[in-house]
C-alpha cells in the first residue's frame, strides 16, 4: 500500500475547498476561452460570407463613356442610365434604377 505523505494531504477543510475551487476555476477558464475563440471564429466567417455576398453583385463596365453633363447629379443619372441600357442590351436582363445600389467611376 502506498503511504500518503502528511504534506500531500490537505489538513483543513478550507484547504480542500480551495483546491476544489481552483480546479473548477481552471475548468471554467478553459471553457470560457473555448467559447471566446468559437465566437470570434463565427464572427470572422460571418464577415467573410457577408463580404462575398456584396462582391457577388458587383459588375465592372470597362471603357464607359464619360458623361458630358456639368452637374454631378446629371452625371450620376447619365451613368445609371448607361448601366441600365447596357445591362438590358448585353445581358438581356430587366434592370431598374432601384436595383443599382451604388456606382463608382474609376478614373
N, C-alpha and C positions, 0 to 999 in steps of 0.2 A: 504494500500500500504506500502511496505517496503521502508524505507528510506535508502539510501546509504550513509554510513559514508564518510566523505571527505577523511579520511586517507586510506580507502579501494579502492578508485577510483584514478587511476593514474592522476596526474595533467598535465604532459608534454607528448608530442608526443614521445619523446625519451624513457620515461618510458614504454609506451605502446609497442613500438618496442622491447625494451629489454625483456619484459615479453614474447612476442610472440616468439622471438628468443630463449629464454631459454626453452620454451615449445617444440619448434621444435627440438632443440638440444637434449633434453631428449628423444624425439621420435626416432631420428636418432641413438642415442646411444643404445637404446633398440634394434632397428632393426639390428645394427651392431653386437651387442652381439649375437643375434639370428643367424645371418649369420655365425659368427665365430664358434659357437657351432655346427651348422649344418655341416660346413666344416670339423671340427675335427671329428665328428661322421662318416661322409662319409669316411674320410681318415682311420679311425680305422677299419671300415667294409671292406674297400678295402684291407688293410693289412691282415686281418683275412682270407679273401677269397683267396688271393694270397698264404698265408701260407698253407691253406688247399689243394690247388691245387698242391703245391710242395710235400706235405706229401702224397698225394694220389698216387703218383708214386713210393713211397718207397717200397722196398722189403727187408726183412731180411732173410738171409740164415744162419741157425743155424748149428754150428759144421762143418764149411767148413774146408777142409784140408789146412794145411799151405804149400804154395809152397816152394820147396827146392832151388830155384834159389838164387844166391848170390847177383845179381844186383837188385836194386829197380825196374827198368823198366821191367825186366823179371818177377818179382813177380807180378807187376801190370797187365802185359799181361796174366799171368797164372790165376790170379783172374778173369779177364774179360772172358777168355775162359771157366773157371769153371762155371761162372754165365750163360753164353750163353748156354752151354751144358745142364745145369740143367733146365733152363727155357724151352728149347725145349723138353727135356725128360719129366719133371714133369708136365708142364702146357700145353704141346703140342702147343706151340706158336712159331711163327717165330720171332726171335730177332737178330738184327745185332749189331756189335760193336758200331756203331754210335748212337744207341738208349740208350746205357748205358752212362749216363752223368757223374756220379760220383760214386765211390765205397769207402766205408770206412770199414776198417777191425777193429773189436773191439776185442782187446786182442790178 
